């Protein structure tokens, strides 16, 4: 019995010693494994494209740059919050503004308009008797005239007869004074002066070609008759404007009308004298809205005694509008629009680059700011520069964003740029080459050839040529025979051609080079997919600029590997890189 007791004691001691020894080792092993686990949670991002997040080091799928370690410390964020790295904040030039109480605050409203004639000062010089124009002393528009100046000479049978009647009644002045006075009054109705009538009476001679004198001073804006032309009583001879007093007319959007009142001060400046301003007052606001432009006309009286202002000149107006309803004001650059929704990005922590999306209800626009009726509070810090970059980061981190109201995983990489239809939805389409009829490739190449002309025009900033090229693209797109394609190729081309036509029409509808470049991005994305899928029987280079479209990036096609940027032209001509060679 003692023997078994000794054995049991030795076994217990052995087990205790083993636990003490190996238990410590297990603890260290577990700690080591935990360290490895932490290391495995390291995420990698791109300094140029902070929306890229990958679990391991490598190259950026957009620009090819080496990925850098993303900052840790995102623990404790709410479900809607996300964090950007310090490098991403600097490289994307993200700026924020603190929203303060805007009650009774003032903001500038900028208006555009032009100088027009003061209708109150306009006049039409007419003839007060019928006749024939024998002589014109004013021969061109723009000539200045003074009141009492002779303008023309008219032969008038009626006036000739009336003068003879006057000379006859002069002899009967004593016996028939009423008849004499009636004849004189008749001549006065034809705007003959007392001096003229007395001169005819004293000389006893009839004037055959009677002079016409100006009744007002001003500038001739329209010549309405020619020598030898017959005119009737009351017919216009000249239009005369007093250009010493002019109007400036501005277009005011209906959302701005509530902030403008008659008598309000306004600063007016011209393009010719941008350094000088004229302080005037609003004299008139049109009570009727222009239904085509959704604007009303605002009028300002201007003194032009020095003659520096000319009708037809473009002018700018600036006035202060008070925000009287107590709503907050947010810079317009902070607001992103998607359909009826408007969103902003709020920096939720003062000392960290942590953001979340907020839906806001927008009111009227005051200057370069919008009224915020709901969604923000006093003291909120919103993104005012780089909002699209922040939105891209939110999308790719699966957070609430402009296009993703509820959050969730979205596509990343090239497919996010090239696989979108015109509604912003991902097209279920791969870029694998499909063998198609050579005739179809030839037809697609005619579209591609005009695209290259369009691209080159955008590089040069030539909006006229780009408009012409887009017109030809539309014509060539209409000539592409869809019957040459079958199956998947047919379905793919239906999707792509719809987008190509849509974005080409949008580009063709404007002559503004900046707007054309904006439409060029989705047009290029669709054409890249078409060229990759069907081919154009030649080597083509796909190129990419990360700075295009407010740093969201833009692709284009080129016949050479040399980068010439169509999104910026001379401003950033060589910004970009070749991302793919398509054969």
Secondary structure per residue as TSV (DSSP state, phi and psi in degrees):
chain	resnum	aa	ss	phi	psi
A	1	X	-	360.0	-42.6
A	2	X	H	-61.4	-38.2
A	3	X	H	-59.3	-45.1
A	4	X	H	-67.8	-33.7
A	5	X	H	-65.1	-40.3
A	6	X	H	-63.5	-44.5
A	7	X	H	-60.1	-43.3
A	8	X	H	-64.6	-37.0
A	9	X	H	-65.4	-43.6
A	10	X	H	-62.7	-39.1
A	11	X	H	-63.8	-42.2
A	12	X	H	-63.1	-42.3
A	13	X	H	-62.8	-39.6
A	14	X	H	-64.6	-43.1
A	15	X	H	-64.1	-41.2
A	16	X	H	-63.2	-43.4
A	17	X	H	-63.8	-40.7
A	18	X	H	-64.2	-39.4
A	19	X	H	-65.2	-42.0
A	20	X	H	-63.6	-39.9
A	21	X	H	-74.2	-56.3
A	22	X	H	-80.6	-23.6
A	23	X	H	-63.4	-40.6
A	24	X	H	-62.8	-39.2
A	25	X	H	-63.1	-40.9
A	26	X	H	-63.1	-37.3
A	27	X	H	-62.5	-43.5
A	28	X	H	-65.4	-38.6
A	29	X	H	-62.6	-42.7
A	30	X	H	-63.4	-40.6
A	31	X	H	-63.6	-40.3
A	32	X	H	-63.6	-43.5
A	33	X	H	-62.9	-36.0
A	34	X	H	-64.8	-38.0
A	35	X	H	-63.2	-42.0
A	36	X	H	-62.5	-34.7
A	37	X	H	-66.8	-41.5
A	38	X	H	-62.2	-43.0
A	39	X	H	-62.4	-35.3
A	40	X	H	-71.5	-16.6
A	41	X	T	-86.0	-0.1
A	42	X	-	-64.3	128.9
A	43	X	-	-105.4	152.9
A	44	X	E	-121.3	140.2
A	45	X	E	-135.2	172.5
A	46	X	-	-104.3	132.6
A	47	X	S	-65.5	-28.0
A	48	X	S	-88.6	-28.6
A	49	X	-	-128.4	81.7
A	50	X	T	-63.6	-12.6
A	51	X	T	-71.9	-17.3
A	52	X	-	-77.0	122.4
A	53	X	E	-132.5	118.9
A	54	X	E	-129.7	150.0
A	55	X	S	-75.6	-8.1
A	56	X	S	-144.8	162.2
A	57	X	-	-66.9	156.1
A	58	X	-	167.1	-154.7
A	59	X	B	-103.4	149.6
A	60	X	-	-66.4	128.9
A	61	X	T	-68.7	-10.5
A	62	X	T	-97.2	-54.6
A	63	X	T	-109.7	-10.5
A	64	X	-	84.2	0.8
A	65	X	-	-69.9	154.2
A	66	X	B	-64.9	134.7
A	67	X	-	-73.8	150.3
A	68	X	E	-118.3	156.1
A	69	X	E	-61.6	132.4
A	70	X	-	-78.4	148.4
A	71	X	-	-66.8	137.9
A	72	X	-	-85.1	-174.3
A	73	X	-	95.1	19.6
A	74	X	-	-84.3	1.6
A	75	X	T	-63.4	145.4
A	76	X	T	87.4	2.1
A	77	X	-	-76.8	148.9
A	78	X	-	-73.5	172.8
A	79	X	T	-63.7	-27.0
A	80	X	T	-97.9	-6.9
A	81	X	-	-88.4	153.3
A	82	X	E	-149.0	160.8
A	83	X	E	-122.9	143.3
A	84	X	-	-112.1	151.4
A	85	X	-	-73.8	159.7
A	86	X	H	-62.7	-39.8
A	87	X	H	-63.6	-41.0
A	88	X	H	-62.6	-40.4
A	89	X	H	-60.2	-42.7
A	90	X	H	-73.3	-46.5
A	91	X	H	-69.2	-33.9
A	92	X	T	-84.5	-2.3
A	93	X	T	53.9	47.8
A	94	X	-	-78.9	126.9
A	95	X	E	-123.4	149.5
A	96	X	E	-127.6	158.0
A	97	X	E	-136.1	135.2
A	98	X	E	-83.3	126.4
A	99	X	-	-82.8	126.8
A	100	X	-	-116.0	167.8
A	101	X	-	-58.7	123.7
A	102	X	-	-104.1	14.8
A	103	X	T	-61.9	125.9
A	104	X	T	59.1	18.3
A	105	X	E	-78.2	157.6
A	106	X	E	-110.2	144.7
A	107	X	E	-142.8	144.4
A	108	X	E	-82.6	134.7
A	109	X	E	-106.4	123.4
A	110	X	E	-100.6	130.5
A	111	X	E	-124.0	153.6
A	112	X	E	-120.8	146.6
A	113	X	E	-166.2	-160.1
A	114	X	E	-150.7	161.3
A	115	X	E	-82.8	133.1
A	116	X	E	-131.5	166.1
A	117	X	E	-68.4	147.0
A	118	X	-	-77.2	107.9
A	119	X	G	-62.2	-26.3
A	120	X	G	-68.2	-24.6
A	121	X	G	-100.3	1.8
A	122	X	E	-82.2	149.5
A	123	X	E	-148.0	156.7
A	124	X	E	-118.2	121.0
A	125	X	E	-80.6	118.8
A	126	X	E	-114.2	166.2
A	127	X	-	-97.3	138.6
A	128	X	S	-96.9	4.7
A	129	X	S	-147.4	154.5
A	130	X	-	-77.1	156.8
A	131	X	E	165.0	-159.7
A	132	X	E	-127.3	133.7
A	133	X	E	-70.6	114.5
A	134	X	E	-95.3	-29.4
A	135	X	E	-155.1	139.3
A	136	X	E	-118.3	126.6
A	137	X	S	-96.2	-9.2
A	138	X	-	-115.7	116.8
A	139	X	-	-113.3	-4.8
A	140	X	S	-152.3	155.5
A	141	X	T	-75.3	152.0
A	142	X	T	95.4	-9.8
A	143	X	-	-75.0	135.1
A	144	X	E	-86.1	139.7
A	145	X	E	-131.1	159.4
A	146	X	-	-119.0	152.2
A	147	X	T	-58.9	131.6
A	148	X	T	93.4	-8.4
A	149	X	-	-75.2	138.3
A	150	X	E	-71.4	131.3
A	151	X	E	-106.6	-35.5
A	152	X	E	-160.8	170.6
A	153	X	E	-126.2	130.9
A	154	X	E	-125.4	132.1
A	155	X	E	-89.7	121.7
A	156	X	-	-128.2	109.7
A	157	X	H	-56.4	-37.2
A	158	X	H	-62.8	-46.1
A	159	X	H	-69.4	-35.0
A	160	X	H	-61.1	-45.9
A	161	X	H	-66.1	-37.4
A	162	X	H	-67.2	-35.4
A	163	X	H	-66.5	-41.4
A	164	X	H	-62.8	-38.5
A	165	X	H	-63.3	-37.6
A	166	X	H	-63.1	-47.1
A	167	X	H	-62.7	-31.3
A	168	X	H	-71.2	-43.0
A	169	X	H	-74.6	-19.0
A	170	X	H	-58.7	-39.2
A	171	X	T	-68.4	-22.3
A	172	X	T	-104.5	15.7
A	173	X	T	-59.7	-37.2
A	174	X	T	-78.2	-40.2
A	175	X	T	-84.1	-32.1
A	176	X	-	-132.5	68.6
A	177	X	H	-62.7	-31.9
A	178	X	H	-65.6	-39.5
A	179	X	H	-65.4	-40.9
A	180	X	H	-62.3	-45.1
A	181	X	H	-66.0	-35.4
A	182	X	H	-64.7	-38.4
A	183	X	H	-68.3	-42.0
A	184	X	H	-62.9	-42.0
A	185	X	H	-64.1	-34.1
A	186	X	H	-61.6	-42.2
A	187	X	H	-68.0	-35.0
A	188	X	H	-64.6	-34.6
A	189	X	H	-65.0	-24.2
A	190	X	T	-89.9	18.8
A	191	X	T	65.2	27.5
A	192	X	-	-81.8	135.1
A	193	X	-	-79.7	165.9
A	194	X	H	-59.1	-39.4
A	195	X	H	-64.1	-40.7
A	196	X	H	-65.5	-43.7
A	197	X	H	-64.7	-43.1
A	198	X	H	-63.5	-35.8
A	199	X	H	-65.7	-41.5
A	200	X	H	-64.3	-41.8
A	201	X	H	-67.4	-43.2
A	202	X	H	-73.8	-35.9
A	203	X	H	-79.9	-24.9
A	204	X	-	70.8	15.1
A	205	X	-	-114.6	143.0
A	206	X	-	-91.5	133.4
A	207	X	-	-86.8	120.8
A	208	X	S	-79.0	-51.7
A	209	X	E	-103.7	104.5
A	210	X	E	-89.4	135.2
A	211	X	E	-76.6	149.5
A	212	X	E	-114.3	126.9
A	213	X	E	-109.8	148.9
A	214	X	-	-68.2	134.3
A	215	X	S	-94.1	-12.4
A	216	X	S	-139.9	163.0
A	217	X	-	-100.2	152.9
A	218	X	E	158.7	-156.3
A	219	X	E	-119.8	132.2
A	220	X	E	-71.0	118.5
A	221	X	E	-102.7	-14.3
A	222	X	E	-157.1	130.4
A	223	X	E	-96.6	121.3
A	224	X	-	-107.9	-5.2
A	225	X	-	-138.5	167.0
A	226	X	-	-130.5	162.4
A	227	X	T	-61.7	136.2
A	228	X	T	90.6	-8.3
A	229	X	-	-78.5	138.2
A	230	X	E	-83.0	137.2
A	231	X	E	-127.2	152.4
A	232	X	-	-104.3	161.9
A	233	X	T	-57.5	128.9
A	234	X	T	87.8	-2.4
A	235	X	-	-74.4	141.9
A	236	X	E	-73.4	140.8
A	237	X	E	-106.2	-47.2
A	238	X	E	-142.7	148.4
A	239	X	E	-98.9	130.5
A	240	X	E	-125.2	131.1
A	241	X	E	-121.1	140.6
A	242	X	-	-91.8	99.1
A	243	X	T	-83.1	4.5
A	244	X	T	-76.5	-14.4
A	245	X	E	-131.6	120.4
A	246	X	E	-126.6	170.5
A	247	X	E	-114.9	146.4
A	248	X	E	-111.9	121.6
A	249	X	E	-110.2	128.9
A	250	X	E	-119.4	149.6
A	251	X	E	-93.4	125.5
A	252	X	E	-116.9	124.3
A	253	X	E	-68.0	149.5
A	254	X	G	-59.7	-29.1
A	255	X	G	-71.4	-15.4
A	256	X	G	-99.6	-11.5
A	257	X	G	-59.7	-38.4
A	258	X	G	-63.7	-18.7
A	259	X	G	-95.4	0.7
A	260	X	-	-118.7	133.7
A	261	X	-	-129.6	152.5
A	262	X	T	-65.1	135.5
A	263	X	T	93.6	-6.2
A	264	X	-	-72.0	140.1
A	265	X	E	-68.3	144.2
A	266	X	E	-144.9	139.3
A	267	X	E	-97.6	125.4
A	268	X	E	-115.1	132.6
A	269	X	E	-137.1	152.6
A	270	X	E	-110.7	162.0
A	271	X	S	-67.8	-28.3
A	272	X	T	-77.9	-26.0
A	273	X	T	-134.6	63.7
A	274	X	T	-66.2	-21.6
A	275	X	T	-83.5	-9.9
A	276	X	-	-114.9	139.9
A	277	X	-	-122.9	149.8
A	278	X	E	-109.4	122.0
A	279	X	E	-89.6	118.6
A	280	X	E	-138.1	-167.7
A	281	X	E	-131.1	150.8
A	282	X	E	-69.2	120.7
A	283	X	E	-102.4	-19.5
A	284	X	E	-159.7	139.6
A	285	X	E	-126.6	119.7
A	286	X	-	-58.0	126.9
A	287	X	S	-75.4	-9.1
A	288	X	S	-113.2	131.9
A	289	X	-	-83.4	135.3
A	290	X	B	-75.5	111.6
A	291	X	T	-70.6	-20.4
A	292	X	T	-79.1	-44.8
A	293	X	T	-97.3	-11.0
A	294	X	T	57.5	41.5
A	295	X	E	-132.0	161.5
A	296	X	E	-119.0	156.6
A	297	X	E	-91.9	129.2
A	298	X	E	-108.6	136.1
A	299	X	E	-120.9	141.6
A	300	X	E	-131.6	133.4
A	301	X	E	-83.3	132.8
A	302	X	E	-125.9	135.5
A	303	X	E	-85.3	124.5
A	304	X	-	-124.0	42.2
A	305	X	T	-64.3	-27.7
A	306	X	T	-85.9	-8.2
A	307	X	-	73.0	20.9
A	308	X	-	-79.9	-24.0
A	309	X	-	-94.2	140.4
A	310	X	-	-125.7	137.5
A	311	X	T	-56.6	135.8
A	312	X	T	100.6	-15.9
A	313	X	-	-64.3	142.2
A	314	X	E	-82.2	139.3
A	315	X	E	-133.0	160.2
A	316	X	E	-118.9	143.2
A	317	X	E	-122.7	143.2
A	318	X	E	-136.6	124.7
A	319	X	E	-139.4	156.3
A	320	X	E	-93.7	131.4
A	321	X	E	-115.3	131.8
A	322	X	E	-91.2	132.3
A	323	X	E	-88.9	94.6
A	324	X	T	-90.9	-10.6
A	325	X	T	-91.7	4.5
A	326	X	-	79.2	4.1
A	327	X	-	-74.2	156.6
A	328	X	E	-74.8	154.6
A	329	X	E	-115.4	132.2
A	330	X	E	-124.2	136.0
A	331	X	E	-55.8	140.4
A	332	X	G	-61.2	-27.8
A	333	X	G	-67.5	-16.2
A	334	X	G	-83.3	-18.7
A	335	X	-	-92.2	127.0
A	336	X	E	-107.7	138.0
A	337	X	E	-113.7	138.7
A	338	X	E	-146.2	99.7
A	339	X	T	65.2	-128.5
A	340	X	T	-85.3	-11.4
A	341	X	E	-84.7	144.1
A	342	X	E	-131.3	134.2
A	343	X	E	-132.5	156.1
A	344	X	E	-133.6	163.2
A	345	X	E	-111.1	126.7
A	346	X	E	-106.8	132.9
A	347	X	E	-82.7	112.5
A	348	X	-	-84.6	-21.8
A	349	X	-	-124.5	130.2
A	350	X	T	-63.8	-39.2
A	351	X	T	-99.0	5.3
A	352	X	S	-135.9	151.4
A	353	X	-	-83.8	64.3
A	354	X	E	-113.0	130.0
A	355	X	E	-130.7	162.9
A	356	X	E	-150.9	152.7
A	357	X	E	-83.2	140.5
A	358	X	E	-126.7	129.6
A	359	X	E	-80.3	136.3
A	360	X	-	-129.0	152.1
A	361	X	E	-101.1	118.7
A	362	X	E	-97.1	138.5
A	363	X	E	-102.2	-137.7
A	364	X	E	-75.1	155.5
A	365	X	E	-92.5	128.0
A	366	X	E	-119.3	107.3
A	367	X	T	62.6	-123.7
A	368	X	T	-101.0	23.0
A	369	X	E	-131.2	157.6
A	370	X	E	-113.2	145.8
A	371	X	E	-71.0	136.3
A	372	X	E	-108.7	110.6
A	373	X	E	-84.1	-35.5
A	374	X	E	-147.2	151.0
A	375	X	S	112.8	-21.0
A	376	X	-	-129.6	158.5
A	377	X	-	-129.6	164.0
A	378	X	T	-58.1	129.2
A	379	X	T	98.0	-9.6
A	380	X	-	-64.4	141.4
A	381	X	E	-106.3	114.6
A	382	X	E	-111.9	153.2
A	383	X	E	-76.4	122.3
A	384	X	E	-111.9	-13.8
A	385	X	E	-139.8	130.1
A	386	X	S	87.0	22.5
A	387	X	H	-62.5	-36.5
A	388	X	H	-66.6	-35.7
A	389	X	H	-65.3	-43.7
A	390	X	H	-63.0	-39.9
A	391	X	H	-63.3	-40.2
A	392	X	H	-61.8	-40.4
A	393	X	H	-63.3	-40.2
A	394	X	H	-63.3	-44.2
A	395	X	H	-59.9	-47.7
A	396	X	H	-79.6	-10.5
A	397	X	T	-97.1	5.7
A	398	X	T	73.5	24.1
A	399	X	-	-98.3	168.0
A	400	X	-	-58.7	136.8
A	401	X	-	-147.9	-178.6
A	402	X	S	-58.8	-45.3
A	403	X	S	-95.3	-6.5
A	404	X	-	-130.2	86.6
A	405	X	T	-60.8	-37.6
A	406	X	T	-100.6	-4.1
A	407	X	-	84.3	179.8
A	408	X	-	121.5	168.7
A	409	X	-	-69.4	138.4
A	410	X	-	-126.3	172.5
A	411	X	-	-68.4	150.8
A	412	X	-	-130.0	164.0
A	413	X	S	85.7	-156.8
A	414	X	T	-66.3	-31.1
A	415	X	H	-64.4	-25.1
A	416	X	H	-69.6	-26.0
A	417	X	H	-88.8	-35.4
A	418	X	H	-105.0	-9.6
A	419	X	S	-110.8	42.6
A	420	X	B	-115.1	137.5
A	421	X	-	-89.2	-177.8
A	422	X	T	-70.7	-12.0
A	423	X	T	-93.4	1.9
A	424	X	S	84.3	9.3
A	425	X	-	-94.9	146.5
A	426	X	B	-67.9	128.6
A	427	X	-	-83.6	131.2
A	428	X	-	-80.6	82.5
A	429	X	-	-149.5	134.7
A	430	X	-	-97.2	164.7
A	431	X	-	-102.9	19.7
A	432	X	-	-67.5	138.0
A	433	X	-	-64.9	135.2
A	434	X	-	-115.5	129.9
A	435	X	-	-71.8	122.8
A	436	X	-	-129.9	169.4
A	437	X	-	-61.2	138.5
A	438	X	H	-61.3	-29.8
A	439	X	H	-63.6	-38.7
A	440	X	H	-64.9	-41.8
A	441	X	H	-61.0	-40.0
A	442	X	H	-63.1	-41.8
A	443	X	H	-65.8	-40.2
A	444	X	H	-65.7	-34.1
A	445	X	H	-65.2	-34.6
A	446	X	H	-62.9	-35.1
A	447	X	H	-67.9	-44.5
A	448	X	H	-62.7	-39.7
A	449	X	H	-60.0	-42.9
A	450	X	H	-68.8	-32.3
A	451	X	H	-61.6	-41.9
A	452	X	H	-62.4	-41.5
A	453	X	H	-61.8	-42.2
A	454	X	H	-61.4	-46.5
A	455	X	H	-60.2	-45.6
A	456	X	H	-63.3	-35.9
A	457	X	H	-66.5	-39.2
A	458	X	H	-67.0	-34.5
A	459	X	H	-60.7	-41.7
A	460	X	H	-82.1	-9.9
A	461	X	T	73.9	25.9
A	462	X	-	-95.6	91.5
A	463	X	H	-68.4	-30.6
A	464	X	H	-64.8	-47.7
A	465	X	H	-66.5	-38.8
A	466	X	H	-64.0	-35.8
A	467	X	H	-65.5	-43.1
A	468	X	H	-63.8	-42.4
A	469	X	H	-65.0	-39.5
A	470	X	H	-66.4	-32.8
A	471	X	H	-63.9	-43.1
A	472	X	H	-67.1	-36.0
A	473	X	H	-60.0	-43.4
A	474	X	H	-61.8	-41.4
A	475	X	H	-64.3	-43.6
A	476	X	H	-70.4	-34.1
A	477	X	H	-62.8	-37.4
A	478	X	H	-67.7	-23.5
A	479	X	H	-87.7	-11.1
A	480	X	-	-67.3	123.0
A	481	X	-	-87.3	105.8
A	482	X	G	-68.4	-20.4
A	483	X	G	-67.4	-15.6
A	484	X	G	-74.3	-11.6
A	485	X	-	-108.7	149.5
A	486	X	-	-135.7	157.8
A	487	X	H	60.5	-132.5
A	488	X	H	-60.3	-36.6
A	489	X	H	-62.3	-42.0
A	490	X	H	-62.7	-47.0
A	491	X	H	-65.2	-40.7
A	492	X	H	-63.4	-44.8
A	493	X	H	-65.9	-33.1
A	494	X	H	-59.6	-44.9
A	495	X	H	-66.5	-46.3
A	496	X	H	-68.3	-42.7
A	497	X	H	-64.2	-35.3
A	498	X	H	-60.7	-46.3
A	499	X	H	-68.4	-40.2
A	500	X	H	-60.7	-45.1
A	501	X	H	-65.5	-42.9
A	502	X	H	-60.1	-51.4
A	503	X	H	-74.7	-28.9
A	504	X	H	-68.4	-41.8
A	505	X	H	-61.5	-43.0
A	506	X	H	-60.7	-43.1
A	507	X	H	-66.9	-39.2
A	508	X	H	-70.3	-19.8
A	509	X	T	-80.8	-2.9
A	510	X	-	-135.9	154.4
A	511	X	-	-111.0	2.6
A	512	X	-	-78.6	119.6
A	513	X	H	-62.2	-36.3
A	514	X	H	-65.8	-44.1
A	515	X	H	-65.9	-38.8
A	516	X	H	-60.3	-42.2
A	517	X	H	-65.5	-33.2
A	518	X	H	-64.4	-41.3
A	519	X	H	-74.4	-21.2
A	520	X	H	-66.5	-30.0
A	521	X	H	-63.7	-56.4
A	522	X	H	-66.4	-30.3
A	523	X	H	-61.8	-45.6
A	524	X	H	-64.2	-41.5
A	525	X	H	-57.8	-45.0
A	526	X	H	-67.5	-40.4
A	527	X	H	-70.2	-35.2
A	528	X	H	-59.3	-44.8
A	529	X	H	-62.3	-39.6
A	530	X	H	-66.5	-43.7
A	531	X	H	-67.7	-40.4
A	532	X	H	-62.9	-38.1
A	533	X	H	-81.4	-39.6
A	534	X	H	-111.2	-26.8
A	535	X	-	79.5	157.4
A	536	X	-	-131.9	21.3
A	537	X	S	60.5	37.5
A	538	X	S	-164.3	162.6
A	539	X	-	-82.7	129.4
A	540	X	E	-130.6	145.8
A	541	X	E	-110.2	129.4
A	542	X	E	-92.7	124.4
A	543	X	E	-122.3	158.4
A	544	X	E	-144.0	136.3
A	545	X	E	-118.1	118.2
A	546	X	T	-72.5	-15.3
A	547	X	T	-90.4	-12.4
A	548	X	H	-66.3	154.4
A	549	X	H	53.0	57.2
A	550	X	H	55.0	45.7
A	551	X	H	69.2	15.3
A	552	X	T	-89.7	-12.8
A	553	X	-	91.6	151.8
A	554	X	E	-151.8	139.1
A	555	X	E	-100.0	161.3
A	556	X	E	-158.6	166.8
A	557	X	E	-105.5	148.1
A	558	X	E	-146.1	154.9
A	559	X	S	-87.1	-9.7
A	560	X	S	-134.1	156.0
A	561	X	S	-78.0	-11.0
A	562	X	S	-66.9	130.0
A	563	X	-	-85.7	120.1
A	564	X	-	-130.4	112.6
A	565	X	-	-80.8	116.5
A	566	X	T	-79.4	-14.6
A	567	X	T	-82.1	-23.6
A	568	X	T	-124.9	-19.8
A	569	X	G	62.0	-137.6
A	570	X	G	-61.5	-25.5
A	571	X	G	-62.4	-40.1
A	572	X	G	-145.4	62.5
A	573	X	T	-60.7	-39.3
A	574	X	T	-105.7	18.2
A	575	X	-	-78.0	120.1
A	576	X	-	139.3	-177.6
A	577	X	E	-157.2	159.8
A	578	X	E	-80.5	124.1
A	579	X	E	-102.5	-21.3
A	580	X	E	-163.1	147.3
A	581	X	E	-109.4	121.2
A	582	X	E	-105.7	124.9
A	583	X	-	-116.4	360.0
